[in-house]
């Protein structure tokens, strides 16, 4: 009869034990998905949403008020620059740099929020 040997078990360690002992309390709460971690994530989501709402309100008010301005002051609607009427220039051309700038500001703010969140989790 042929004898079969079972392969030896090999233990694979994904983390350093010293590192796991140094895991901060807040990070452990976050990793274990406890109530504290949930509150932290909810705070991050709230900060990101607040930033998005502020940027959207700023863009909406700035570009959305232009048609109202042209309706209230009809003389502005008749102004031409380089042969193109001012409303077309502002709403059709100048709006795009405003959108790009708003996106840039939002991205920087969102990254800052995420950096602050990581620092909070790592520091505690």
Order of alpha helices (4+ residues) and beta strands (2+ residues): alpha-alpha-alpha-alpha-beta-beta-alpha
